[in-house]
Amino acid sequence: MEVVEVREVASVPYYVVRVGDVDHYYTRNLNWAAATRDSKVEARMTPPHQGFAWPLEVGRRWTYQGIWQDQEARRDLTDRFAVVGVETVEVLAGRFETLKIVREGSTSGSDEYWFAPAVRSYVRWVGRRGDVRFEERLREYRPAPRLIPERIVPEPSSK
Protein backbone atom coordinates (compact mmCIF):
# COMPACT_ATOMS: atom_id res chain seq x y z
CA MET A 1 0.00 0.00 0.00
CA GLU A 2 1.55 3.31 -1.04
CA VAL A 3 0.30 6.89 -1.36
CA VAL A 4 1.42 7.80 -4.89
CA GLU A 5 0.00 11.31 -5.34
CA VAL A 6 -2.60 13.89 -4.47
CA ARG A 7 -4.96 14.30 -7.43
CA GLU A 8 -7.78 16.77 -7.91
CA VAL A 9 -11.02 15.46 -9.46
CA ALA A 10 -13.86 17.93 -10.07
CA SER A 11 -12.08 20.46 -7.81
CA VAL A 12 -11.86 17.93 -4.94
CA PRO A 13 -8.41 16.79 -3.77
CA TYR A 14 -7.92 13.04 -3.20
CA TYR A 15 -5.05 10.91 -1.93
CA VAL A 16 -4.33 8.21 -4.50
CA VAL A 17 -3.28 5.02 -2.73
CA ARG A 18 -1.91 2.18 -4.87
CA VAL A 19 -2.53 -1.42 -3.84
CA GLY A 20 -1.13 -3.78 -6.48
CA ASP A 21 -2.46 -2.48 -9.81
CA VAL A 22 -5.51 -0.72 -8.34
CA ASP A 23 -5.59 2.95 -7.33
CA HIS A 24 -7.89 3.85 -4.44
CA TYR A 25 -9.11 7.42 -3.94
CA TYR A 26 -9.44 8.75 -0.39
CA THR A 27 -10.68 12.16 0.71
CA ARG A 28 -8.48 14.38 2.89
CA ASN A 29 -10.15 12.90 5.98
CA LEU A 30 -9.46 9.38 4.61
CA ASN A 31 -12.96 8.40 3.48
CA TRP A 32 -12.87 5.89 0.59
CA ALA A 33 -14.37 7.29 -2.61
CA ALA A 34 -13.40 5.06 -5.57
CA ALA A 35 -11.10 2.45 -7.09
CA THR A 36 -9.63 2.64 -10.58
CA ARG A 37 -7.62 0.27 -12.75
CA ASP A 38 -5.87 1.59 -15.85
CA SER A 39 -7.58 4.99 -15.21
CA LYS A 40 -11.06 3.42 -15.44
CA VAL A 41 -13.41 3.60 -12.45
CA GLU A 42 -14.18 0.10 -11.19
CA ALA A 43 -16.20 1.06 -8.10
CA ARG A 44 -17.28 4.15 -6.18
CA MET A 45 -19.16 5.21 -3.06
CA THR A 46 -21.37 8.28 -2.85
CA PRO A 47 -20.78 9.96 -0.45
CA PRO A 48 -17.26 8.66 0.23
CA HIS A 49 -17.29 5.84 2.81
CA GLN A 50 -16.18 6.69 6.33
CA GLY A 51 -14.29 3.63 7.47
CA PHE A 52 -13.75 4.52 11.10
CA ALA A 53 -15.29 7.23 13.30
CA TRP A 54 -12.95 9.07 15.64
CA PRO A 55 -12.18 8.86 18.43
CA LEU A 56 -12.23 5.08 18.45
CA GLU A 57 -13.20 3.70 21.84
CA VAL A 58 -14.90 0.55 23.09
CA GLY A 59 -18.67 0.91 22.81
CA ARG A 60 -18.58 3.49 20.00
CA ARG A 61 -21.13 2.86 17.20
CA TRP A 62 -21.80 4.58 13.89
CA THR A 63 -23.64 4.08 10.62
CA TYR A 64 -22.76 4.83 7.00
CA GLN A 65 -25.49 5.26 4.38
CA GLY A 66 -24.69 5.77 0.73
CA ILE A 67 -24.67 4.31 -2.76
CA TRP A 68 -22.28 1.62 -4.00
CA GLN A 69 -21.73 1.58 -7.74
CA ASP A 70 -19.56 -0.77 -9.80
CA GLN A 71 -19.51 -2.08 -13.39
CA GLU A 72 -22.47 -4.41 -12.72
CA ALA A 73 -24.79 -2.67 -10.27
CA ARG A 74 -25.81 0.36 -8.29
CA ARG A 75 -27.37 -0.18 -4.86
CA ASP A 76 -28.16 1.57 -1.62
CA LEU A 77 -25.86 0.60 1.20
CA THR A 78 -26.18 0.83 4.96
CA ASP A 79 -23.24 -0.24 7.10
CA ARG A 80 -23.32 -0.44 10.90
CA PHE A 81 -20.04 -0.34 12.82
CA ALA A 82 -19.15 -0.99 16.47
CA VAL A 83 -15.93 -1.01 18.47
CA VAL A 84 -16.45 -4.22 20.44
CA GLY A 85 -13.28 -4.67 22.48
CA VAL A 86 -9.53 -4.48 23.00
CA GLU A 87 -7.34 -7.37 21.82
CA THR A 88 -3.64 -8.12 21.42
CA VAL A 89 -2.94 -9.31 17.87
CA GLU A 90 0.22 -10.93 16.55
CA VAL A 91 0.99 -10.65 12.82
CA LEU A 92 4.24 -10.90 10.83
CA ALA A 93 4.88 -7.17 11.44
CA GLY A 94 4.79 -7.70 15.23
CA ARG A 95 2.53 -7.77 18.26
CA PHE A 96 0.02 -4.92 18.62
CA GLU A 97 -2.59 -3.72 21.08
CA THR A 98 -5.73 -3.20 18.99
CA LEU A 99 -9.33 -2.11 19.04
CA LYS A 100 -11.59 -4.71 17.41
CA ILE A 101 -14.17 -3.14 15.08
CA VAL A 102 -17.00 -5.03 13.39
CA ARG A 103 -19.07 -3.99 10.38
CA GLU A 104 -22.41 -5.48 9.39
CA GLY A 105 -23.90 -4.39 6.11
CA SER A 106 -27.27 -4.31 4.45
CA THR A 107 -25.83 -6.83 1.97
CA SER A 108 -24.48 -10.29 2.77
CA GLY A 109 -21.08 -8.93 3.79
CA SER A 110 -19.38 -8.30 7.11
CA ASP A 111 -15.94 -7.29 8.30
CA GLU A 112 -13.79 -7.51 11.42
CA TYR A 113 -10.89 -5.08 11.78
CA TRP A 114 -8.14 -5.00 14.41
CA PHE A 115 -7.04 -1.36 14.47
CA ALA A 116 -3.64 -0.64 16.07
CA PRO A 117 -3.23 2.97 17.24
CA ALA A 118 0.57 2.55 17.09
CA VAL A 119 0.31 1.88 13.33
CA ARG A 120 -2.66 4.22 12.75
CA SER A 121 -4.32 1.52 10.67
CA TYR A 122 -5.70 -1.97 10.95
CA VAL A 123 -3.16 -4.78 11.26
CA ARG A 124 -5.66 -7.57 10.57
CA TRP A 125 -8.87 -7.64 8.53
CA VAL A 126 -11.26 -10.55 8.07
CA GLY A 127 -14.00 -9.99 5.50
CA ARG A 128 -16.95 -12.04 4.35
CA ARG A 129 -18.88 -11.50 1.12
CA GLY A 130 -21.58 -14.13 0.89
CA ASP A 131 -19.82 -17.51 1.10
CA VAL A 132 -16.37 -16.01 0.40
CA ARG A 133 -14.04 -15.29 3.33
CA PHE A 134 -10.76 -13.39 3.00
CA GLU A 135 -8.12 -12.11 5.38
CA GLU A 136 -5.34 -9.52 5.37
CA ARG A 137 -2.53 -9.35 7.93
CA LEU A 138 0.16 -6.68 8.17
CA ARG A 139 3.49 -8.17 7.05
CA GLU A 140 5.76 -5.19 7.56
CA TYR A 141 5.53 -1.78 9.18
CA ARG A 142 8.02 1.05 8.86
CA PRO A 143 6.85 4.31 10.44
CA ALA A 144 7.34 7.40 8.29
CA PRO A 145 9.99 9.79 9.54
CA ARG A 146 8.60 12.49 11.82
CA LEU A 147 8.18 15.84 10.11
CA ILE A 148 8.70 17.67 13.39
CA PRO A 149 11.60 16.23 15.38
CA GLU A 150 11.05 15.42 19.03
CA ARG A 151 12.11 18.28 21.28
CA ILE A 152 15.37 17.49 22.97
CA VAL A 153 15.36 18.48 26.62
CA PRO A 154 18.87 18.99 27.99
CA GLU A 155 19.88 16.98 31.01
CA PRO A 156 20.11 19.08 34.18
CA SER A 157 23.71 19.93 34.95
CA SER A 158 25.14 18.57 38.16
CA LYS A 159 26.79 21.28 40.28
VOMI-765438 format. One record per residue (C-alpha): residue number from 0; x, y, z; residue in three letters. Coordinates in Angstrom, 1 decimal. Layout:
BEGIN
ATOM_num_c1_c2_c3_residu
ATOM_NUM_X_Y_Z_Ala
...
//
This chain:
BEGIN
ATOM_num_c1_c2_c3_residu
ATOM_0_0.0_0.0_0.0_Met
ATOM_1_1.5_3.3_-1.0_Glu
ATOM_2_0.3_6.9_-1.4_Val
ATOM_3_1.4_7.8_-4.9_Val
ATOM_4_0.0_11.3_-5.3_Glu
ATOM_5_-2.6_13.9_-4.5_Val
ATOM_6_-5.0_14.3_-7.4_Arg
ATOM_7_-7.8_16.8_-7.9_Glu
ATOM_8_-11.0_15.5_-9.5_Val
ATOM_9_-13.9_17.9_-10.1_Ala
ATOM_10_-12.1_20.5_-7.8_Ser
ATOM_11_-11.9_17.9_-4.9_Val
ATOM_12_-8.4_16.8_-3.8_Pro
ATOM_13_-7.9_13.0_-3.2_Tyr
ATOM_14_-5.1_10.9_-1.9_Tyr
ATOM_15_-4.3_8.2_-4.5_Val
ATOM_16_-3.3_5.0_-2.7_Val
ATOM_17_-1.9_2.2_-4.9_Arg
ATOM_18_-2.5_-1.4_-3.8_Val
ATOM_19_-1.1_-3.8_-6.5_Gly
ATOM_20_-2.5_-2.5_-9.8_Asp
ATOM_21_-5.5_-0.7_-8.3_Val
ATOM_22_-5.6_3.0_-7.3_Asp
ATOM_23_-7.9_3.8_-4.4_His
ATOM_24_-9.1_7.4_-3.9_Tyr
ATOM_25_-9.4_8.8_-0.4_Tyr
ATOM_26_-10.7_12.2_0.7_Thr
ATOM_27_-8.5_14.4_2.9_Arg
ATOM_28_-10.1_12.9_6.0_Asn
ATOM_29_-9.5_9.4_4.6_Leu
ATOM_30_-13.0_8.4_3.5_Asn
ATOM_31_-12.9_5.9_0.6_Trp
ATOM_32_-14.4_7.3_-2.6_Ala
ATOM_33_-13.4_5.1_-5.6_Ala
ATOM_34_-11.1_2.5_-7.1_Ala
ATOM_35_-9.6_2.6_-10.6_Thr
ATOM_36_-7.6_0.3_-12.7_Arg
ATOM_37_-5.9_1.6_-15.8_Asp
ATOM_38_-7.6_5.0_-15.2_Ser
ATOM_39_-11.1_3.4_-15.4_Lys
ATOM_40_-13.4_3.6_-12.4_Val
ATOM_41_-14.2_0.1_-11.2_Glu
ATOM_42_-16.2_1.1_-8.1_Ala
ATOM_43_-17.3_4.2_-6.2_Arg
ATOM_44_-19.2_5.2_-3.1_Met
ATOM_45_-21.4_8.3_-2.9_Thr
ATOM_46_-20.8_10.0_-0.4_Pro
ATOM_47_-17.3_8.7_0.2_Pro
ATOM_48_-17.3_5.8_2.8_His
ATOM_49_-16.2_6.7_6.3_Gln
ATOM_50_-14.3_3.6_7.5_Gly
ATOM_51_-13.8_4.5_11.1_Phe
ATOM_52_-15.3_7.2_13.3_Ala
ATOM_53_-13.0_9.1_15.6_Trp
ATOM_54_-12.2_8.9_18.4_Pro
ATOM_55_-12.2_5.1_18.4_Leu
ATOM_56_-13.2_3.7_21.8_Glu
ATOM_57_-14.9_0.5_23.1_Val
ATOM_58_-18.7_0.9_22.8_Gly
ATOM_59_-18.6_3.5_20.0_Arg
ATOM_60_-21.1_2.9_17.2_Arg
ATOM_61_-21.8_4.6_13.9_Trp
ATOM_62_-23.6_4.1_10.6_Thr
ATOM_63_-22.8_4.8_7.0_Tyr
ATOM_64_-25.5_5.3_4.4_Gln
ATOM_65_-24.7_5.8_0.7_Gly
ATOM_66_-24.7_4.3_-2.8_Ile
ATOM_67_-22.3_1.6_-4.0_Trp
ATOM_68_-21.7_1.6_-7.7_Gln
ATOM_69_-19.6_-0.8_-9.8_Asp
ATOM_70_-19.5_-2.1_-13.4_Gln
ATOM_71_-22.5_-4.4_-12.7_Glu
ATOM_72_-24.8_-2.7_-10.3_Ala
ATOM_73_-25.8_0.4_-8.3_Arg
ATOM_74_-27.4_-0.2_-4.9_Arg
ATOM_75_-28.2_1.6_-1.6_Asp
ATOM_76_-25.9_0.6_1.2_Leu
ATOM_77_-26.2_0.8_5.0_Thr
ATOM_78_-23.2_-0.2_7.1_Asp
ATOM_79_-23.3_-0.4_10.9_Arg
ATOM_80_-20.0_-0.3_12.8_Phe
ATOM_81_-19.2_-1.0_16.5_Ala
ATOM_82_-15.9_-1.0_18.5_Val
ATOM_83_-16.4_-4.2_20.4_Val
ATOM_84_-13.3_-4.7_22.5_Gly
ATOM_85_-9.5_-4.5_23.0_Val
ATOM_86_-7.3_-7.4_21.8_Glu
ATOM_87_-3.6_-8.1_21.4_Thr
ATOM_88_-2.9_-9.3_17.9_Val
ATOM_89_0.2_-10.9_16.5_Glu
ATOM_90_1.0_-10.7_12.8_Val
ATOM_91_4.2_-10.9_10.8_Leu
ATOM_92_4.9_-7.2_11.4_Ala
ATOM_93_4.8_-7.7_15.2_Gly
ATOM_94_2.5_-7.8_18.3_Arg
ATOM_95_0.0_-4.9_18.6_Phe
ATOM_96_-2.6_-3.7_21.1_Glu
ATOM_97_-5.7_-3.2_19.0_Thr
ATOM_98_-9.3_-2.1_19.0_Leu
ATOM_99_-11.6_-4.7_17.4_Lys
ATOM_100_-14.2_-3.1_15.1_Ile
ATOM_101_-17.0_-5.0_13.4_Val
ATOM_102_-19.1_-4.0_10.4_Arg
ATOM_103_-22.4_-5.5_9.4_Glu
ATOM_104_-23.9_-4.4_6.1_Gly
ATOM_105_-27.3_-4.3_4.5_Ser
ATOM_106_-25.8_-6.8_2.0_Thr
ATOM_107_-24.5_-10.3_2.8_Ser
ATOM_108_-21.1_-8.9_3.8_Gly
ATOM_109_-19.4_-8.3_7.1_Ser
ATOM_110_-15.9_-7.3_8.3_Asp
ATOM_111_-13.8_-7.5_11.4_Glu
ATOM_112_-10.9_-5.1_11.8_Tyr
ATOM_113_-8.1_-5.0_14.4_Trp
ATOM_114_-7.0_-1.4_14.5_Phe
ATOM_115_-3.6_-0.6_16.1_Ala
ATOM_116_-3.2_3.0_17.2_Pro
ATOM_117_0.6_2.5_17.1_Ala
ATOM_118_0.3_1.9_13.3_Val
ATOM_119_-2.7_4.2_12.8_Arg
ATOM_120_-4.3_1.5_10.7_Ser
ATOM_121_-5.7_-2.0_11.0_Tyr
ATOM_122_-3.2_-4.8_11.3_Val
ATOM_123_-5.7_-7.6_10.6_Arg
ATOM_124_-8.9_-7.6_8.5_Trp
ATOM_125_-11.3_-10.6_8.1_Val
ATOM_126_-14.0_-10.0_5.5_Gly
ATOM_127_-17.0_-12.0_4.3_Arg
ATOM_128_-18.9_-11.5_1.1_Arg
ATOM_129_-21.6_-14.1_0.9_Gly
ATOM_130_-19.8_-17.5_1.1_Asp
ATOM_131_-16.4_-16.0_0.4_Val
ATOM_132_-14.0_-15.3_3.3_Arg
ATOM_133_-10.8_-13.4_3.0_Phe
ATOM_134_-8.1_-12.1_5.4_Glu
ATOM_135_-5.3_-9.5_5.4_Glu
ATOM_136_-2.5_-9.4_7.9_Arg
ATOM_137_0.2_-6.7_8.2_Leu
ATOM_138_3.5_-8.2_7.0_Arg
ATOM_139_5.8_-5.2_7.6_Glu
ATOM_140_5.5_-1.8_9.2_Tyr
ATOM_141_8.0_1.1_8.9_Arg
ATOM_142_6.9_4.3_10.4_Pro
ATOM_143_7.3_7.4_8.3_Ala
ATOM_144_10.0_9.8_9.5_Pro
ATOM_145_8.6_12.5_11.8_Arg
ATOM_146_8.2_15.8_10.1_Leu
ATOM_147_8.7_17.7_13.4_Ile
ATOM_148_11.6_16.2_15.4_Pro
ATOM_149_11.0_15.4_19.0_Glu
ATOM_150_12.1_18.3_21.3_Arg
ATOM_151_15.4_17.5_23.0_Ile
ATOM_152_15.4_18.5_26.6_Val
ATOM_153_18.9_19.0_28.0_Pro
ATOM_154_19.9_17.0_31.0_Glu
ATOM_155_20.1_19.1_34.2_Pro
ATOM_156_23.7_19.9_35.0_Ser
ATOM_157_25.1_18.6_38.2_Ser
ATOM_158_26.8_21.3_40.3_Lys
//
